[in-house]
Amino acid sequence: MSTTFSTTLAEHARNRPDGVAVRLDEHTLTWRGFDDATARVATLLRTEGVRPGDRVALILPNVPQFPVLYHGILRAGAVVVPMNPLLRGREVNHHFADSGAVLAFVWHAVADASHAGAVGTPTRVVVVEPEATAALLAGVDPDPAAHAPDPDDTAVILYTSGTTGSPKGAELSHRNLFSNAVTSQESLIRLGGDDVILGALPLFHAFGQTCAMNTALIAGRTMTLLPRFSAAAALAVVQRDRVTHFAGVPTMYVAMLNEPDAESYDLSSWRSCVSGGASLPVEVLRGFEARFGVEILEGYGLSETSPVASFNHPGAVRKPGTIGVPVRGCEMDLRGADGSVVTEGVGEIVVRGENVMKGYWRNETATAQTFVDGWFRTGDLATRDEDGYYTIVDRAKDMIDRGGYNVYPREVEEVLYEHPAVEQVAVVGFPDPLVGEEIGAAVVLKEGAHATPEELQQHVKDALAAYKYPRRVWIVEELPKGPTGKILKREIHPPVRSTEHEERPA
């Protein structure tokens, strides 16, 4: 069997050259075309001075150019730095500067933020226009020989963050990503025959990369893309392209379950789903399966674990509400705050195996804090039953999981502190039936200063990606504090009635 994505892609190009690899609406890319395009990207990068080990950023939505550029970068031996197209200039700047990216391929619609973010960094921005992509590669000969990476060479840097600082780059090796994709295909998703997987998850995210794009590549099956998710659009693509498999986050399942016109679509091709990114409410799982007749299998993972770490495996006992058992090549356990092994009750999930990252890019301190005796500390608290099934019960970190997107309170707080009227602020998560967790901000104003909740909300909107701004903002006289002066976030909750402003999710 192949041991790299490039050799696997080349095999598909030889064995099923005219099979559809990637589809977007009526546009298709065959396996032969996919292989040829990535080879041309590798040549283009080399002519641009990109060498093995150099970082190349990728800021694109779910369009065919994403997998072509992603695997072309890997084929050249460079490192992919996938980034969310919703990031604003200041956020882009951190990613460019921290990774040291020498080049960035950016979608035309987000070029302004990318150019602003490149200021003061070594990154050169190449704007990708949908109608000009072919022209970009037309005068470039395909590189016949892919770079042969060492399995432990870095392949991708995925930026994630804790609650105590700027986003950190999870350094994933070729072994991490390839083995996790093989495991996902062979033991979890199991694409075969004429299967088609719907690429609705953002491909810049580990979940979308492994469980849609790279799993489809390993299997040699079609990935059909959806650049912007809506329930109606997803169901329409299932009908049009005879989709058989869907991977999504809970908010996607909630939206499809509540789509009033779902019965008008022919969904007879659909046979399996996986859910991750956040806990899927059992009532949503049962309601979805009853309405659509399609089984949902829930799993668990993080960017640092490539991402799949555990799963309710097909053909085995399924326990709704749990995250299943460890996947092949991965071990999980529970530890107490002191590092001791937890055999009963709640403990922090720790993971080790071929899917676990090398560490945080150029951040030895964060890496040392995250690994204990070879185990990766996830920060998630769980229980384990007698059959080895894990159930998440809480988060040890303050991270807010808003509809599958990670929002880190300190980043939002730092922006609010930049407002001249703000004296103190605490950003917290609170339960929301639509997105799982919503973002709130309790704000203390400086004496004599004035600012409305709407103004503070807009201040964050202007600085950060749209999913990060607080949907509820309220003004308070003071924040609860402990004896040392530390703000006690656990005592902060959105008031029923107060001076506040609320917006529903965008």
N, C-alpha and C positions, 0 to 999 in steps of 0.2 A: 504494500500500500504506500501511496505518496506520503511524504512527511512534511511538505510545505504547501501553502496555498497556491504558489506559482506552478509547481509541478502537477498539482491536482487540476488546476485550470487548464494547463496544457493537455492533460489526458482527456478532459471533456471535449476540448477543441478537436482532438483527433478522433475520438470515439463517437461523438454525436455533434458534429460541427454545426448543423442547421437547427439543433434544438434551441428553444428560447431560454436564455439565461436570465434576462432582465426585461421587464415590461413596464411601460408607463403609458396609460391610455392606449392609443393605437400604435405607439412606437415600440419596437422590439429590438433587442440586442441578442444575437445568437452567441453560442459558446465560442465559435470561431472568431466572431467579431469582438467578443469580450477579451479573449486571449490576445488578439492582434492589438487592440486599443491599449491594454496594459503594457504591452511590449513597447509601444510607441511612447507612452508616458515615461517609461524607464529611460528611453533614449533622450527624450526631451529634458528630463531632469539632469542627466549627465552633461548635456550640452550647456545647461544653465549653471554648471559648476557644483551640483549637488553630489555629494559623495556618500558612501555607506556610513551610516551612523548619524548623518545630518538629520535634523528635524524639519519636517514639512507640515505645516498646518493645513487643515481642511475645514472650511466653513461653508457647508452646503446643506440644503434640505434633502428630502428623499427624492432624488432625481438620479437617472442612470449615470451621470457624471461622478456621483459619489463612489460607487463600487469600482468604477474604472480608475479613478485617481487613487483611491485607497490602495488597491492592489497593485497599481503601477508604482506607487511609492515603495511598497514592500518589495516589489520585484527589483527595484533599483538598490535595495539594501538600506534605504533611508527609513526614518521613523515617522509614523503618522501621528499627528497631534489633532484629533478630531475636536471640533468646537461647536457649541450651540450657536446657530445663526441669530438667536435672539439677544446675544450679548451686546452690550453697548461698548463704546470706545474705551473706557477706563478698564473694563473687564477684559476686553481683547488685549489691551496693552499688557496686563499682568501675564496672560497666557503666552504671548509672544516673547516677552522679556524673560520670563522664567524658563521657558523651554529652549530659548535661543534659536527659535525657528529661523531658518535662512530664507524660506519661501512660504507663501501662503496662497492656496487656491481658494478664492472666495466667490460666492454667488453674487451676481450683479446687483441683486436687490439689497444686499447688506454691505456693499462696497464702501459706503461713507464711513460706517463704524469701523471697518477693517483698516481703512487708510488712517483714520484718527488714532486707532490703537497701535499702528505701526510706528508712530512718531517716537524717536528715541530708542528704537529697537533695531536689531540687524535684519528684520524681516522685510522681504520684498513681496508686494502684493500683486498677484495675477488674477484679474477679474475673469470669471467664467460666465460667458453669455451662452444661453441655450442654443441659439442659432449659429454661434461661432465656434462651438466646441470641435466640430469636425475639422474646421479650418486650422485650429490650433495644432492638431496632430497630423494634418494632411501632408505637410512637407517633411515629416520625420519618418525615417525608416525604423521599422520595429527591431528592437534589440533581440536577437535570436536566443541569447543565453541569459536566463534570470540569475541574479545574484544568489549564491548559495549561502544562506545565513547559518550561523551556529544556532542550535535550538535555544540557547540561553541569551542570544543577542536580543536587544530591545526591539520590539516591533511597533508598539503603540504606547503613547503616554496619554492617559485619560485623566483629566483634571476633576478632582473631587475635593471635598473640604470637610474639616471638622468644625468645632465651635470655637476654636481658639486661634484663628488666623486666616490668612489668605488661602485660596484653593491650592491644593497640592497635586502633583502629577503622579498618578499610580503608574509605575513602570512595568508594563506587561511584555513578556518575552514571546518569541515565536512558539515556543513549547506551550506556554500558558494558553494562548489563543487557539492554536491548532488543536491541541488535545481536548480543550473544552468544547470546541465545535464538533470534533469527532464523537465525543461522548454524548453531546446533545443529539446528534443525528442517529447514532447507533442504538442508544439505550433510552432516549426520551421522546424525541420528535418523530423519528423514523420515517422520513420522506422516502417515497419510492414511486414506481410506476409513472403515472402522469400527474403526480402531486404538484400543486401550486401553493406557495406560501405567500401570504399577504404581508408586505413590508410596510406596516403602518407605524410601528415603533420608530422613533428617531434613530437614524443610523449613526449619529454621532455618539449615541449612548451605547454602553456595553451590552445591554439587553438586545437592542436592535442589531448590533454588529454580529453577535454570536448566534442568537436564536432565530434570526431571519437571514441576514446576508451570508454569513459564513457557513451556517448549516445548509442553506440551499446550495452553496458552492461545493461543499463536501459531498452532498448527495447528487449533484448534477441536475437539480430540478429548478423550476422557474420561480423567481421572486417577482411578484407584481407590486409596484410601488404606489403608495398613497402619500403625496407630499404634505397634505394637511388633513388631519383626522376629523371626521364627523361621522355620526352613526349612519346617516343616510348614505354618505359617500362610500363608507366601508362596505355596507350591505350591497350597494350597487356594483362595487368591484367584485365581491364574492360571486354575484350572479353573472356578471359579464365575463370574467376570466376563469370561472369554474374553480374558484379557490377551494382548497381542501383543508388548509391549516392556517390558524391565526394565532399570533402571539401578541399579548397586550397587557396593559396595566388595568387595575380594577376600574378606574374611571371610564375606560373604553367599554368595558362590559356593562357598566351601569347605563351608559348612554345608549348602547344598542338594545339593552333590555327595555328601556323606556321609549324607544323609537316607535311612534304611533303607526307608521306605515310598514313595519317590518314584514307583515304577512303578504305584502304585495310583491316581494322579491322571491325569486326561485333560488333557494339556498340548499338545494338537494345535494350539491357536491361537497358541502362542508362536513368534515368528519371529526376534527379534533382542535382543541385550543389549549394554550398554556397561559398562565397568569403569573406575574411577578411584579417587583417594584414596590409593592405595598401589600398589606393583608387584604385578601378578598373576603368581604362579608359572606358568611355562609348563606344568608337569605338571598343574596345576589347570585351566588353560584347556583343555588337550587332553582331560582326563578328563571335564570338564563337557560339552564339545561332543559327545563320544562317547556319553555317557549320555543327554543330552537332545535332541541333534540341533539345537541352537541355536547360532549363531555369536556369539562375544563379540568386540567391538572395544574395544581399550584406548586410553585417552587420558590427558591430563595437564593439570593446572591448579592454581590456588591461589585462595584467597579474593580476593587482590589482582588476579586476572585474570578475574574474573566468572563462572565460574572457567576455562572451557575455553580452553586455549592450543594444544594439539596433539592429534592423533587419527590412528588408523589408519582412514582414510576408507572407507566402504562402496563397493564397486565398484572399488577400487584395490588395489594390492599390499598385503597384510597381512603384517606381520612380528611374530610373537609374541615377547614380551619387550621390544619397543620401545614408546615412547609415540607413535609415528607422526611426522607432519610438522605444521608450523604450520597452524592453521585459517585460513579466510578472514578478512581484516581484522587478522591478527596476524603479527608477525615474531618469529623467535627466532634467537639466535646464542649462541656460546660465548665466554667471556672468561676470561683468566687472573687471578690474584690482583692483578696490577698494572693490570688493565683492558685489557690487550692482547688483540687478536683471536686466538682459538685455532682453527687450521685442522686440526690433527691431535691426537689424544689427548684427554685429559680437560680440560674447562673448566666454568665455572659458567654455567648457563643464564641468559640475559638475554632479556627480552621487551619489545616495544613494540607499540602498536596501539590500536584502538578499544575493546578489552576491558580495558585496563589502568587501574587505579584512579586517581583524582585525587591521592591521597596518604593519609597517615594523619591522621585527624581531630584537629585542633588539636595536631599534633605535628610541627612543622617540622623538628626535628632528626632524628627517625626517617625522615621523608620524604627529607630531603637525603642521608642515609646509604644509602638504598635505591635511589635513582635516580642513574645515572651517564650523563651525556650523553644524557638522554632515555630510556635503557633501564632497565627494572625488573630489579633483581638478585634472583633467586629463592632463592639459597642452595643450590640443588641442582646437583650435579655430574653431568655426562653426557658421552657421546661422540656423534659424528654420523657416519653412514656415507656412502658415495658417493652414495646416493639421497636423502640429506637426512633420514633417519630418526634420531631421537634415542633413546638408551638411558640411563636413569638408572643411575649406578654408586654413588653415595653421597650423603650429605647434608653440606653444608658447615656446617650448624647442628647443634646438639645436640638439636634437637626429636625427641621420640619419637612415632612414628606407630603408635598402638595401635588396630588394627582400623578405621582411617579417622578416628579421633579424634586430634587433636593434643594431646600432653601436653608441657608445658614444664618441664624439670627444676628451674629456679630457683624456680618457684611451689611445687612440692612441697617443695623444700629449705627454703624460708622457713617453711613450716608445721612441718616437723620441727625446725627450729632453735627454734621456740617451746616445744618440750617442755623442761622444766627439766633433764632428764638428758642432753641431747644437747650434745656439744661440737663435733663436726664431722660433716658428712654429704655424700655425693655420690650423686645420683640419676642412673642411667644406663639406657639401653635395651639389651636383649639379645634375640637371635632367639627367636621362638616360632612353632611350626608352625600354631597356630590363629589368632592375631591379628597375626602378622607381626613385631611388636616388643612385648616386655613390659617392665614397669617394675620396676626393682630399686633398692634403697637400701642403701648401705654406710654404717654409722653408727659413730662413735667416741663413747663415753660419757665424761662428765666423771669425773674421779678420785673414787672413792668413791660414785658414783651408780649406780643400778640401774634398768634398764628392759628388759623383754622385747621381742623382735621383734614379738610379737602386740600388745603395748601400743602400740608406735610405729606399727604399721600402723593400729590403731584410731584413733589420734590424727589421722592424715591423713584417714581415712574420715569422721570427724566434721566436718572442715573443708572438704573439697573434694568435687567431683562423684565419683560412684562409679567412673567410668572412669579417674580420675587417681591413685588410691592405689596404692602399690607392692605388687605381688603377691609379691615376695620381699624380705625384709628380713634383713640379717645384720649381726652386731656384729663389728667389727675393732679391733685394737689401734691401728692408724694407717692413714692414707690415703697413697698414693704422691704425692710432690710433686716439682716441678721445682726448679731452683736459685733461683728467685725466691719459692718457697713456694706457687706455684700448684698446685692439685690436678690431677693428671694422670688425667683420666677414661678416657683410652684404655687405661690399664693396670688398670682396675677391671672385674672380671668376677665374676658370681655363683659362689661356690665350689661344688665338688661336694659337700663335706660341711663344715658349719660350724654355728656357733650362728646359725640362721636360721629364718625362718617363711615358708612358701609357700602361696599360695592360687591356685587355678585361676581363669580369667576368669569374671566374673559375667555 
